[in-house]
Amino acid sequence: MAKTAKKSNKTPTKKKSAATNRKRKSGHKTGLWKLFKLFLLLTVSFFLLVGGYIFYCYITLPDIQKAVSRTREPSTVVMAENGNDIAKFGNVYAQVISPDKLPKNLSDAVIAIEDHRFYKHFGFDVFGFTRAMFTNVFRKRYAQGASTITQQVAKNIFLTPSKNVKRKVQELLLSLWLENKLTKNQIMALYLNRVYFGSGNYGAQAAANWYFNKSVYDLNLREAAVLAGMLKAPSKYNPIYQRKAALARADIVLGNMYKYDFIGKEMYKRALQMPIADGEKHRVSGGKYFAQYVYDRVNNTIGERGEDIVVMTTLDQQLQETAEKIMRAKIYAAKGKNVTEGAVVIMDMDGAIKAMIGGINYNRSQYNRATQAKRQAGSAFKPFVYLTALQVGFEPDSMINDAPITIGKWKPENYTKRYYGEVSLTYALANSLNAATVALSRELYLKDIAANAHKMGITTDISLAPSMVLGTNEVKVTDMAAAYTAIANGGYAVTPYAINEIATHDGKQLYVRKAENKKQILATKDVGKLSAMMEKVINQGTGHNAKLPIFAAGKTGTSQNYRDAWFIGWTNRYVAAVWVGNDNSKPMNKVGGGNLPAEIWHDIMMTTVKDTPAGSPNYSPASDDAIGNLIGKTDDTDEDEIGELIESEESAANDTPHNLEDLLDSI
């Protein structure tokens, strides 16, 4: 009985346990089902959100037609007279590469380094994306990209460079659209025509011309590899400025071409040794100030335009490059004398600008000191005074008194503080005697002097104070070069010019400069006398550091406290104006026109001696001298032609000194 009772006591417990287990299983199934439904809901929600976002990206895609026809600033290429490029403004786009005529070397190189599965994917490379993702995760940084060439075309043509999810989604959508609408060769042609290769070059044809001076179809395998390697980072792998890095990158491209069977082993070995053409040999080194000067005048010459143009200029490449090297070396060597800047303008006898230097470093400062700066001329202004004297009857051997002189409160002094008594005009100019020059000016009309300066090329205002004869007025380097050219060429006015021709890239002429009719503004006999006097400046006077083995004439100039130093002179071929100083007008350490500027002028002109006639110029009188002694004529002079030439004695006598604190003490 006891056993039976014990047995009956266990039975209810087992039943209860079984029921509990059934409830647990039922609860477990219910929990799994809830989790499954939650997962399903999240999944559906995720795909709905993703799908909705993709749809949003789709409906906000840019207008394809507008993107394809997007306008750009027309490019301007400025060339030297020999046809070599000086600079380009705006982005240069290549001539179109046809889909049925792809440059094999370059297209193979691009595919090998950018997207070796280009002909196998549908615009998005799943394998490439997966590989890049694992690589980046493993290296814990962005080490590898996965954009296909098609995606890059979509980005370059239709989208902005911004990096965000929307742009990537739109890039993928456009890639699928491009793959559906175009052939692979058409996509590759689009890519090669639009991709950026640095230095303002868009498209392979523009890049091949800029970096190698070749057509894209003439590139050897290594040159093609260089261009393909640039696509990753155009500035970093620029073959001109980063040649070592560019060649190392090209070797990687060639390695990929061998790895993916674009070339064989022997061709790979040969390609590594192929020569690289130097496009820089076909461009002017420097000349950036001149190029900007030209570019600023293009629209005034041909008006607004909507097409790319080429501007053929007057610049002499060899003279420009030589002058830049000489001036830069001389000024750097003189930094202990507190001189930091300089400018040079070289013209031929017609006013064509053959070289222009607007400063030491264009990249550091685009301010053109040759055309924009206004600086005191110092004694470089004196030839206008002596010319005026010759016009009214003085002769080179006429005598003037070099002695202390006072005009009101102004007491001009000679540079050396010494005085030489009675001296000839030639001696006074050659030795830059201030007192003698001021004494001479008292025999002249200041308006006559100013009129001469203006009609010879000075465009800045000239104050008619007594001190103006010593160069207290400010002038431009280009103006001084033009004014001295009117002496050098026998008395003919010149207008400085730099543009010979403007044409479109396909050869359509937009402008051709026509030779101007020569206008004689100075009497030949006066020019001949002044030229001989200024030859003495170099042979016997303050400009002896500029002496050449051939004929040369010129004048030195130094402003108060050595703030400006000039030498302007000419040979039978060129006129050159040299200025040195500081932008902030701080005094230099005894740098005068007779030393550093004269030395720069001498060294530049020495490079032209071989092709320059040696003898003194023969200024033959014109058959019809329309000038005569213009300044001496007062009764029949046409005011519209030569301006007001006469001022009253009373006005001249009552003129007050101008800028007394900056009076010139020139050499």
Summary of the structure (lengths in Angstrom):
residues: 667
radius of gyration: 39.2
end to end distance: 146.6
largest distance: 165.8
contacts: 2220
relative contact order: 0.09
helix: 48%
strand: 12%
